[in-house]
């Protein structure tokens, strides 16, 4: 159960000497908001050569910090932090296996794997900095010199008209910035309904129609409904009428674990079904792809277990003729890691991008500055060592709560 290690000739001799875990929380966070970009876990791994790496993951940061720092009590429940100390950071595949086996009884999925994702991401950043190469070069040859991001659009307000109008305006703002693709959250009902709304399914159709009309026919449009329906039949009764809107994919229409209903939906829906944002390890993606029959796999680099595990999922998708569009609703650290993965994945159609100009979360705007830039609707190949992201340590200091 190894992941992959950097492709490097004669790597420098380095030894891991320590790991820091910073729980960050924006002071203006809204606990009623369905957005994990308001907090973060930042992991920093240090070596005896003075080279450090940065990683991040998207789950409750207090839980992830505990997963990493908790002491071990037996051979199947060891400490991630203790297992890291003394290791060669370039042996990422071996380290991942060691952590996975050593923490197996603590949790083979979920928070343990999400925490390992932050650690593994930091190792890739460290290795890239140590040899002066961008992470994509350590993963193999880039398959392209540009990737296409889509803008994730957030609604506002607590009534139907405000919600609709806010999404339309943010779509127009994204178009003005030069985006060629957008994703609209259309969630006015269900378990993650915006602001506790309980609007009819017909009104969801109205919002989709309004966004499509606003941006015109040339913009790629994706729709995220955040697990709105409980079964395929109910979902299909609504989205069968969405064919005219030319939807690239429908994200998380039903619960991720309900893979048999997912398969029914994928068979009849007039657009591709996308899922995978919450999944941990290749094993959960095997079930989603082979039983759930999704059309678009969405590994989140941190949650799935790191860049290497995400790359394995991408390779699995290619074997099955599926498209990759990674999930990433976090700061520039995770966005950068996602971009490096995309540059070595030729079947990655888009990456999720939360541009500071379009987001309301303070942490996303202030924490990190990625190398990535939007040029004519695409992002050029990054060239800086490691992830190529600059963290503002004053922001880390101000927003650290644990």
N, C-alpha and C positions, 0 to 999 in steps of 0.2 A: 504494500500500500504506500508506494512512494509517489511523490509528484515529480517535478523535473528540476534540474539544477542549471545554473547559468552555463552557457557555452563560452568558455574562456580558456585560452591557452596560457599555461603557466601563471595561474592566479597568485597574487601576493599572499604571503603567510600571515594570516590574521586570526585572532582568537576573540570570541565574544566575552566581554568582561562585565557587562551589565545591561539592564533594561529598565527604562522609565515608562510609567503609564500615567497619562494625564487625562482625567475626566474633565471635559469642558462643557459648560452650560451658559448659553447667552442669558444675560440678566433680564431680558424682556421676553423670555420664552412663554409660550401660551400652551398650557397642558391640554387644552381643548382642540388644538390644531393637529391635523393629521400630517405631520411633517417631522421626520427625524433629522432634518438639517439644522435643528435648533441646539443639538448637543453633539458630542463626539468623544471617541476615545482616540487619543494620539499616542502611539507607541514609538519610543526612540531606543534603538539598539546600539550599544557602544562596543568598540573593539580596542585591543591593545595598541593598534596602529594609529589611533586618533580618528578613525573614520567611523561615522555614524549613519544610520538609516532611519527613515521615518515611515510609519504605516498607520492605517486607520481602518476601522470597521464600523458597520452600520447596525448597531443593536444597543440596548441599554448600556451605557458606558461604565456604570458602576458594576454591573454584572460581569462585563468583559474584563475589567481590571481585576476583579476577584478571581476570575477563571485563570488569569495569568499568574497572579501573585500568591494564590492560596498554597499553603504548604502541602506536600504529599504525605500520605499516611500508610501507604502500602504499594506494592509493585504495579497495581493496575490503576492507581489513583495518584500519580506523581505530580509534582509541581512543574508547570511549564517554565517558569522563571529559572528554577534550579536546573532543569534539563538543558536549557540554552547555554548556561555559563560554561565556558571552556570549549565550545564547539567551533568548528571552522565554518564561517558564514557562507562560504561558497558551496558547501555541501547541503544546499537547500532541500533537495529531495530526501536525503537521509535524515535531516533534522525533522522534516515534516512527518516522516514515518515514525521517528522516535517519539515525537509529541503525540501523534495519533494513538500509538500503541500504549504509551505511558499514561494517557488520560482516558483510556477506553471506558473505564467504569464510571468516570465523571460525566461522560456523555459523548457518544459516538457521532452525534449530530448537534444541531442547535448552538447554544452559546459558546461551548468549548471550541467548535469549529470556527465560529465567527471570530473568536479571540485569536485563534491560530492564524486566521486570515490577515489580521493586522500585523502579527509578528512576521509572517512570511512576506508580506508586502514590504515591510521595513528591511528585511534581508535583501530583497532584490534592489531596493534603493541603495543600500549600503554597498553591495557588490558593484553596481554600476558606477558609483562614485569612486570606489577603490581602483577601478581600472580605467576611469575616464570615458565611459561609454554609456549611452542611453540604455534603458532597460530593454527596449525592443531589440537592440543589437545582441543582447545576451540571450534573448528568446529564440533567435534565428534571424534569417534575413527578412526584412520588411517586404511585404507583398505589394505595397503601394506607397506613393509619396504623399497622399492626402486621404483623409477620412471625412465623412459627412456627419456632423452632429445634428440632433434634433433638439429643439428647445422644449423643455418641460414647462407647461403653463399652469399657473396656479389660479384658482378662482378666488373670489372675495365676496363679502356681503353675506346676508342671512335670509335673503328672499330670492325667489326665482329670477326676477328681472335683474337684480344686482348681480347675481351669479352669472347669468347668461352674458350680460353686458361686460362684466369684468373679463370673462374668458375671451370674448370677441376682441376686446381692446388689447389684451396681452398677445393674442394671435397677430393682430396688426402690428404691435410693437416688435414682435419677433421677425415679422416679414420686413419691417423697416431696418432692422439690424442686419439683414442679409441672410437669415436662415432660409433654407430650402425645405425644411421639414419641421413639423411641430407635433407635440402630443398634448392633447387636452384631457384634463381630468374631468370626467362627467359623472359625478357621484353625488346625487341629491337624494339618495336613499341607501338602504343596506347598512352593513356593520360599520362602515367608515364614512357615513354621510357627512358632507361638509356642514358644519354648524348645526348638526342635529336635524337637518332638513328631512322632510318626508314627502317629496314630490313624486308624481306619477311617472311611469315609464314613458308615457307620451311626451312628457316635458323633457325627458332626457333626449328624446329624438329631436325635439325643438332646438335644444342647445347644440347638438351635433350639426343640424342643418344651418344654424346661424353662424357657427364657426366656419363651416365649409363655404358658405356664401361670402363671408367677409374676406377670406384669403384667396378665393378663386380656385380654379381647377388645377393649377400647376403646382401648388404646394402639396407635399406629401403630408397626409394627415393620419395620425394615430390616435386612438381613443383608449383611455384607461378608466375602467369603471370600478376598480378596487373591490373585487369580490361581491359585486352587487347582487348576483342571483345564486340560488341554491341548487339549481338543476338546469340541465341543458334545454329542456322543453320550454321553460319560462323565458330563458335567455333568447332562444330562437324566435319566440313569439314577438320579440321586440326587434332584434337586430336583423331579422329577415328584411325589414324595411330600410335598412341602412346601406344596402348595396349601391343605391344612387349617389351616396356621398363619397364613394371611392376610398374606403378606409383601408390603410395599409395593414394594420393589425388591430385587434381588440385585445387589450391587456387585462389579465386576471379577471375574467368574467365570472368565474366560480372558484370555489376554494381549491387551493393547490393540491391538497391530498385527495380530492375527489376525482381521481384520474379517469375513472370509467365514464363518468358524466362528461369529463373534458373531451374524451374521445368521441362521444356522441355529438358534442358541439362542433368539434373540429371537422367532422364528416359532412355537416350540413350548413355551417355558417358561410355567409357570402364574403368573408374576409379571413385572413390568417388569425389563428389564436396564439397569443403570446403569454408565456408564463415562466416563472423560475426565480423571481426576485428574492424569495425567502428560503430557497433550497440550500442545503449544506451537503457538500461532497458530490462526486460523480455518480454515486449510487442512487441518490434521489433523482438526479436528472435521467438516469437510465429508465426509471419507472415513468417519469413524465414524458419522455420521448417515445418509448416503446409501447406503453399502455395508454398514456394520455393522448398520444398522436398529435402533439402540438406542431405548429408550423414554424414558430419562432421561439428559440430558447434564450432566456434572459438571465444568465448567471451574474450575480453581483460579486465583484472580485473579492471583497472582504468577507462577505457572508458564506460564500461557497467554500472558502478555505484558503484563499490566496490566489496569486497570479498563476502559479503552476497548476493548481486544481482547476481554475477557470480555463486555462489552455487545454487541459485534458477534456473538459466538457465541450469546448469548441471543436476539438478534433472528433469527438463522438458525434456531434451534430453534423459535421462534414461527411462522415461515413454514412449518415442517414439522409443526406440531401436536405438538411434543415438550415435555416438562416439563424445567424446570431445577431442579437441586438442587446448588449449588456445593460443590466440595470445599474443605475448609480444616482442616488439622491443624497449626496454628501458634499464634502468640501473639495477644494482643488487637489488634495492629496489623493483621494480615491478616483476623482475624475482623471487625473494624470495616469494613474495605474491602469485605468480602463482604456485610455487612449493607446498606451503602449501595447496592450493586448490586442486591440483592434488593428494596429498596423501590421501585425504578423498573422492576422486572421482574414483571409481573402473573402470569406463568406459572411463577414460582419458587415451588415448593410448600413447601420447607423450606430452612433453612441449617444447616450443620454447626456445632455449638457444643461447645467443649471447656471446660466450666465448671471453674474452679479446684477446686471441692469434689469433683470426680470424677476429676481427673487426678493422675498421680503425678509428672509432669515439673516440676521446680523452676522452670525458665525460664518455662514457661507461667504458673505461679502468681505469679511475682515481677516479670516484666519490665514489663508494661503493664496499665493499668486502662482498660478500654473503657467508654464511656458506656452501653453496652447493659445492660439489666436485664430479668430474667425476671419477668413479671407475668401470673399466671393462664395460664401456658403459652405466652405470646407476648412479643415484644419490641416496645416502642413506638418510634415514629419518633424518631431522634436529632435533636437541635437544635443541638449545639455546632458551631463552625466546623471545617472540614476533616473529617478522619476522626473527630474527637471522642475521641481516645485519648490518655492521659497515660502517657508512658514514664518509668520510674524510672531516672534517669541514674546514680544510684549503683550500681544493678544492672548497667547497661551497663558501667560502669567496672570493676566487680568481675569480670564474666564475659567481658570482651573478651580474646581470645587472639591476635588478629591484626588 
